[in-house]
Amino acid sequence: MTDRYAVIGNPIAHSQSPLIHRAFAAQTAQDISYERILAPLDGFAEVAKSLVEQGYQGVNVTVPFKFDAFNFCDFKTPQAMQAGAVNTLKFTDHGVYGTNTDGDGLVRDILHNLGVSIQGKRILLLGAGGAAEGVLQPLLGQVPATLVVANRTLDKAKKMVNKSHAGEVQVAAHAYADLPEHYFDIVINATSTGLSETVLPIPDVYAEHSLAYDMMYGRDTLFMQHARAAGARVADGLGMLVEQAAEAFFYWRGVRPATQAVMDMLRAR
Ligand code: ATR
């Protein structure tokens, strides 16, 4: 019997997840179906419960339901606990398990696809919303030298830094205007400004041979354009999208799909 999976969000029409997971399934000869499900803004739990009852095996969860998904779980992985949000649910006979694959997806894209190591580097994370929170701990897990969180609302950056488990990594919160120039090796845009094309009021923060990474995908954002003009190497979030999906697929199926061909397919579209 075909195992059923889905992605739940609102909006959901433009989600690439069905395409990605069907490609993974074909490649690994897994018999699964995967569809998009639109849930009402106040109706996540009801929709998820009905999928459990219908015998679905799991779902991916996207904006704005990652916190609802966190609350829906019976059991959560450390990744989910650290992010405070869940993007992948697995429905089992013992209950609902939840994890968050966003941070590992980002780290994998930077390390394996872009070939850039994070260890010992000076990292700047722009933003302190759900997207930033989801990737902070996995980035710290790579033991950079420094990690600065900068955000328009400085208080949110401070809160995020204060509750992180930094180990020996130097972590700090900064306002945009106070960022040092020509300092950072990896700059990650986790704000939602790419959607509105707002320019972040940051100085030229890029060190030599730095990487600028926008977690958005599908467009050349102003952040990316400015970083390129400042001499940085630039990447969008398409690799992270595919890698977080691969982590979810592995969490469900115990099989790790290859990602390069799927990234190429999405880029070609
Ligand atoms: P997400 O889940 O995408 O992270 P979010 O939790 O609403 O969404 O967070 C949005 C992030 O983008 C925040 O860091 C937000 O900054 P504030 O915390 O100061 O609101 C940032 N952001 C959104 N619009 C912005 C703008 N016009 N200028 C600067 N930062 C902005």
Boltz pocket constraint, residues with backbone or C-beta under 6 A from the ligand:
constraints:
  - pocket:
      binder: B
      contacts: [[A, 126], [A, 127], [A, 128], [A, 129], [A, 130], [A, 131], [A, 132], [A, 151], [A, 152], [A, 153], [A, 154], [A, 156], [A, 190], [A, 191], [A, 192], [A, 193], [A, 198], [A, 199], [A, 200]]
      max_distance: 6.0
